[in-house]
Amino acid sequence: MDLDLLRSAVAWRDGRLEIVDQTLLPERLAVVGLTSVAEVVEALGRLAVRGAPAIGVAGAFGVVLGLAEAGPPRPGPEGLAAARADLERAAATLEVARPTAVNLRWAVRRVAAAAAGATDAAELRRLALAEALAILEEDRAACARMAEAGRAELATRQRLLTHCNTGRLATAGLGTALGVVYAKAAAGEPVQVLASETRPLLQGARLTAWELVNAGIPVTVVADTAAGAAMAGGLVDAVLVGCDRVAANGDTANKIGTYSLAVLARANRIPFYVVGPLSTFDPEAAGGAAIEIEQRPAAEVATLAGRTLAPEAAAVWNPAFDVTPATLITAFITDAGVLRPPFERSIAAALAGG
Ligand code: MRU
């Protein structure tokens, strides 16, 4: 089975949240059904479901599962009060499951707000489910718009370096940065991808390479440490990455290693694009310093496939993300079009719908 046989890497089917367990790829493509808040939180925590938009979709359905877990909806004001309490509990638990990807908080709060006007418990559940389904469909549509905007922007760029995984596994649709690659390929334009392996959890080597090989798009995996040599050697026409949270001034949190790539791109005069939907933009964060960076377990760095790499006594620092200053970013490719500097203004206008 390849991913084409699935409608989406995150899907709602028969009252369950179905996800591709990304920890098993590329060896095995397995779909797991989640039925409780605890299972969603666990899947988010171990990166079975990952990538900012997919995290948001999972969080939205997590709220729906939190309501279902309480049993059939009870009638009357007491039933409504109980459902509201269930919703708040689920939302509070889910919202913090991964702290950097703002799509999670955004999606969970959207579902909660949509259900707020319910007049009984059954309606509250219907509204929550309808909103979660809307979030999933909107993400799919946002991916298509980003892919087309990116294709037009990068029409003359063929050799693209990307980081982490930003494709069909990371969203409900085609992806963000990788969606642009898919759009170029679908339009018959030549495109080749250099995928940085993305230590420590190897989303580039495991997931991006798997997606592109399945799609028949040329992909070359490089160690993260080879990116500079590739750029200096003239092998890269543009760098294209996703994002987990973009501050109001354009500072961008993304997978650890993104900042290094941005510095290298600037030093080599290579354009550096960030691709992401407006749901990943956080106007509440004025700049990068306001973005909470998720810290991950030491074992992700100190071990590899069960083998010890570093002495147990060694300390480990394992931030999941870093912040790229807006000054290193050429443009944002979003579902509202391409945003160019000055970003404070273009981001505010896009978020205001202008
Ligand atoms: O820790 P992960 O694998 O969830 O990190 C994912 C990334 O950093 C992606 O680049 C980002 O979420 C954008 S995915 C479309």
Boltz pocket constraint, residues with backbone or C-beta under 6 A from the ligand:
constraints:
  - pocket:
      binder: B
      contacts: [[A, 47], [A, 49], [A, 50], [A, 51], [A, 52], [A, 53], [A, 101], [A, 163], [A, 164], [A, 165], [A, 166], [A, 167], [A, 170], [A, 171], [A, 175], [A, 176], [A, 177], [A, 203], [A, 241], [A, 242], [A, 243], [A, 244], [A, 254], [A, 255], [A, 256], [A, 275], [A, 320]]
      max_distance: 6.0
